């Protein structure tokens, strides 16, 4: 279900959002949330948060934020976290602004997301986030 915040924006706004590789996003959320960071990845995947802050950061599919019940996207441009600078440059060009270098902040220290998954946990995540993987064309 399209996030209600989009419905409140004026119709003539240029709407854009950012998506992230579901496996990478999951590891980031898992390590960020206090209720999940000390639990094994498999356990979290088998018992995903169902509401509140941790649901928003770990469990909620990105598609649930961006698409309505009829499959219509609520934004005109979907940026990818993996190409954030170049996509941000495109947004700024679209609204008539010069490019600027994005600062890096809140950078965590962790391994590459692939290092956290085995074949089974990779598949558990793929089942839960299948819509994001398909809609946004992500692969492990």
C-alpha positions as CSV (number, residue, x, y, z in Angstrom):
1,X,0.0,0.0,0.0
2,X,1.4,3.4,-1.0
3,X,2.6,5.3,2.0
4,X,0.0,7.9,3.0
5,X,2.6,10.7,3.0
6,X,2.6,10.7,-0.8
7,X,-1.1,11.4,-0.9
8,X,-0.6,14.6,1.1
9,X,1.9,16.1,-1.4
10,X,0.7,18.5,-4.0
11,X,0.1,16.8,-7.4
12,X,2.7,19.0,-9.2
13,X,5.6,18.1,-6.9
14,X,8.4,16.1,-8.5
15,X,8.4,13.0,-6.4
16,X,11.4,10.7,-6.0
17,X,12.5,8.1,-3.6
18,X,15.5,5.8,-2.9
19,X,15.5,2.1,-2.9
20,X,18.3,-0.2,-1.7
21,X,19.4,-3.8,-2.4
22,X,17.1,-5.8,-0.1
23,X,19.9,-8.0,1.3
24,X,22.0,-5.0,2.0
25,X,19.1,-3.0,3.5
26,X,18.2,-6.0,5.7
27,X,21.7,-6.3,7.1
28,X,21.7,-2.6,7.8
29,X,18.4,-2.7,9.6
30,X,19.3,-5.9,11.5
31,X,22.5,-4.3,12.8
32,X,20.7,-1.0,13.5
33,X,17.7,-2.0,15.5
34,X,18.2,-2.8,19.2
35,X,15.7,-5.7,19.2
36,X,17.5,-7.5,16.3
37,X,21.2,-6.6,16.4
38,X,22.2,-9.2,19.0
39,X,20.1,-12.0,17.5
40,X,21.4,-14.4,14.8
41,X,20.4,-13.4,11.2
42,X,18.4,-16.7,10.7
43,X,16.4,-16.1,13.8
44,X,15.5,-12.6,12.8
45,X,14.5,-13.8,9.3
46,X,12.3,-16.5,10.8
47,X,10.7,-14.1,13.3
48,X,10.5,-10.8,11.5
49,X,9.4,-7.7,13.5
50,X,5.7,-7.1,12.7
51,X,5.1,-3.5,13.8
52,X,6.6,-0.2,14.9
53,X,10.2,1.1,14.4
54,X,11.8,-2.3,13.8
55,X,9.1,-3.3,11.2
56,X,9.8,-0.1,9.3
57,X,13.6,-0.6,9.4
58,X,13.9,-4.4,9.0
59,X,10.7,-6.0,7.7
60,X,8.6,-3.6,5.6
61,X,9.2,-4.0,1.9
62,X,10.1,-0.9,-0.1
63,X,7.4,-1.7,-2.5
64,X,4.8,-1.3,0.3
65,X,6.0,2.3,0.6
66,X,6.1,3.2,-3.1
67,X,3.3,1.3,-4.8
68,X,-0.5,1.5,-4.4
69,X,-2.9,-1.4,-4.4
70,X,-3.2,-1.2,-8.2
71,X,0.5,-1.4,-8.7
72,X,1.0,2.3,-9.5
73,X,4.2,3.9,-8.3
74,X,3.8,7.0,-6.2
75,X,7.0,8.6,-7.4
76,X,8.3,9.7,-10.8
77,X,11.9,8.7,-10.2
78,X,13.4,5.9,-8.2
79,X,16.9,6.5,-7.1
80,X,19.1,3.5,-6.2
81,X,21.3,3.7,-3.0
82,X,24.0,1.9,-5.0
83,X,24.2,4.8,-7.5
84,X,23.1,7.5,-5.0
85,X,25.4,10.3,-6.2
86,X,24.7,10.0,-9.9
87,X,20.9,9.6,-9.3
88,X,20.9,12.6,-7.0
89,X,22.7,14.6,-9.7
90,X,19.8,13.6,-12.1
91,X,17.2,14.8,-9.5
92,X,19.0,18.1,-9.1
93,X,19.2,18.5,-12.9
94,X,15.5,17.7,-13.2
95,X,14.6,20.5,-10.8
96,X,17.1,23.0,-12.3
97,X,19.8,22.8,-9.7
98,X,23.5,22.2,-10.2
99,X,25.0,19.0,-8.9
100,X,26.7,18.9,-5.5
101,X,28.8,16.3,-3.8
102,X,26.8,14.4,-1.2
103,X,28.5,14.2,2.1
104,X,29.0,10.8,3.8
105,X,27.6,10.4,7.3
106,X,26.4,7.7,9.6
107,X,28.7,5.2,7.9
108,X,28.7,1.9,9.8
109,X,31.5,-0.6,10.0
110,X,30.4,-4.0,8.8
111,X,31.2,-6.7,6.3
112,X,29.7,-6.8,2.8
113,X,26.1,-8.0,3.0
114,X,26.8,-11.2,1.1
115,X,29.1,-12.3,4.0
116,X,26.1,-12.7,6.3
117,X,24.0,-15.1,4.3
118,X,24.2,-18.7,3.5
119,X,22.0,-20.3,0.8
120,X,19.0,-20.8,3.2
121,X,19.0,-17.4,4.7
122,X,19.5,-15.8,1.3
123,X,16.3,-17.7,0.2
124,X,14.4,-16.7,3.3
125,X,15.0,-13.1,2.6
126,X,14.3,-13.5,-1.2
127,X,10.9,-15.0,-0.3
128,X,9.9,-12.1,2.0
129,X,11.2,-9.4,-0.3
130,X,10.4,-11.0,-3.6
131,X,8.3,-8.0,-4.7
132,X,11.2,-5.6,-4.1
133,X,13.7,-7.9,-5.8
134,X,11.4,-8.2,-8.9
135,X,10.2,-4.6,-9.1
136,X,13.6,-3.0,-8.7
137,X,15.6,-5.7,-10.5
138,X,17.9,-6.7,-7.6
139,X,20.1,-9.8,-7.5
140,X,22.1,-11.2,-4.7
